[in-house]
């Protein structure tokens, strides 16, 4: 039998201590999950550093890409643009 205990729950540590007292309970290594978090401040700073020139380039590239995608899909679906 295998059980997974969420360590962030308030009663998890008490349950773990209780289970350790039993001679028939064995523990394997714990798995930790790392989450990549992006704060709103960092995103805002990256946006503020973007110049008007960069913004115009990105918008032009986006427009060209969208046009190419639309043409490709129209060709695949036999749609006249």
Sine and cosine of phi, psi and omega as CSV:
sin_phi,cos_phi,sin_psi,cos_psi,sin_omega,cos_omega
0.00,0.00,0.60,-0.80,0.02,-1.00
-0.78,-0.62,0.69,-0.72,0.05,-1.00
-0.83,-0.56,0.56,-0.83,0.09,-1.00
-0.88,-0.48,0.77,-0.64,-0.02,-1.00
-0.89,-0.45,0.79,-0.61,0.04,-1.00
-0.98,0.20,0.93,-0.37,-0.09,-1.00
-0.94,0.34,-0.27,0.96,-0.02,-1.00
-0.99,0.15,-0.19,0.98,0.02,-1.00
-0.96,0.26,0.62,-0.78,-0.07,-1.00
-0.89,0.46,-0.52,0.85,-0.06,-1.00
-1.00,-0.02,-0.02,1.00,-0.06,-1.00
-0.90,0.44,-0.67,0.74,-0.03,-1.00
-0.92,0.40,-0.60,0.80,0.03,-1.00
-0.91,0.41,-0.65,0.76,0.04,-1.00
-0.91,0.42,-0.66,0.75,0.02,-1.00
-0.88,0.48,-0.68,0.73,0.02,-1.00
-0.90,0.44,-0.63,0.78,0.03,-1.00
-0.91,0.42,-0.71,0.71,-0.02,-1.00
-0.90,0.43,-0.53,0.85,0.02,-1.00
-0.91,0.41,-0.38,0.93,-0.01,-1.00
-0.97,0.25,-0.32,0.95,0.00,-1.00
-0.99,0.11,0.69,-0.72,-0.05,-1.00
-0.97,0.25,-0.32,0.95,-0.05,-1.00
-0.99,-0.10,0.09,1.00,0.01,-1.00
-0.97,-0.25,0.78,-0.62,0.02,-1.00
-0.87,-0.50,0.57,-0.82,-0.01,-1.00
-0.91,-0.40,0.68,-0.73,0.12,-0.99
-0.98,-0.19,0.13,-0.99,0.01,-1.00
-0.83,0.56,0.54,-0.84,-0.02,-1.00
-1.00,0.06,0.55,-0.83,0.05,-1.00
-0.98,-0.22,0.76,-0.65,0.04,-1.00
-0.91,-0.42,0.69,-0.73,0.03,-1.00
-0.97,-0.24,0.74,-0.67,0.06,-1.00
-0.97,-0.23,0.68,-0.73,0.00,-1.00
-0.92,-0.40,0.69,-0.73,0.06,-1.00
-1.00,0.03,0.89,-0.46,-0.02,-1.00
-0.92,-0.40,0.67,-0.74,0.06,-1.00
-0.89,-0.46,0.84,-0.54,0.00,-1.00
-0.99,0.12,0.43,-0.90,-0.01,-1.00
-0.90,0.43,-0.53,0.85,-0.01,-1.00
-0.90,0.43,-0.68,0.73,0.00,-1.00
-0.90,0.43,-0.64,0.76,0.02,-1.00
-0.91,0.42,-0.65,0.76,0.00,-1.00
-0.91,0.40,-0.62,0.78,0.02,-1.00
-0.91,0.42,-0.66,0.75,0.01,-1.00
-0.90,0.44,-0.59,0.81,0.00,-1.00
-0.95,0.33,-0.63,0.78,-0.02,-1.00
-0.92,0.40,-0.51,0.86,-0.01,-1.00
-0.97,0.26,-0.24,0.97,-0.01,-1.00
-0.96,0.28,0.81,-0.58,-0.02,-1.00
-1.00,0.08,0.19,-0.98,0.03,-1.00
-0.89,0.46,-0.59,0.81,0.03,-1.00
-0.89,0.46,-0.70,0.71,0.03,-1.00
-0.90,0.44,-0.67,0.74,-0.01,-1.00
-0.88,0.47,-0.70,0.71,0.00,-1.00
-0.89,0.45,-0.64,0.76,0.03,-1.00
-0.89,0.45,-0.70,0.71,-0.01,-1.00
-0.90,0.44,-0.67,0.74,0.00,-1.00
-0.91,0.41,-0.64,0.77,0.03,-1.00
-0.91,0.42,-0.67,0.74,0.03,-1.00
-0.90,0.44,-0.66,0.75,0.02,-1.00
-0.90,0.44,-0.68,0.73,0.00,-1.00
-0.88,0.47,-0.69,0.72,0.01,-1.00
-0.90,0.43,-0.68,0.74,0.00,-1.00
-0.90,0.43,-0.71,0.70,0.02,-1.00
-0.88,0.48,-0.65,0.76,0.02,-1.00
-0.89,0.45,-0.69,0.72,0.00,-1.00
-0.91,0.42,-0.63,0.78,0.03,-1.00
-0.91,0.42,-0.68,0.73,0.01,-1.00
-0.88,0.47,-0.66,0.75,0.03,-1.00
-0.91,0.41,-0.66,0.75,0.00,-1.00
-0.90,0.44,-0.71,0.71,0.02,-1.00
-0.91,0.41,-0.62,0.78,0.03,-1.00
-0.89,0.45,-0.63,0.78,0.02,-1.00
-0.92,0.40,-0.67,0.74,-0.01,-1.00
-0.92,0.40,-0.60,0.80,-0.06,-1.00
-0.99,-0.11,0.09,1.00,-0.02,-1.00
0.83,0.56,0.78,0.62,0.03,-1.00
-0.94,-0.35,0.70,-0.72,0.04,-1.00
-1.00,0.02,0.75,-0.66,0.04,-1.00
-0.98,-0.21,0.00,0.00,0.00,0.00
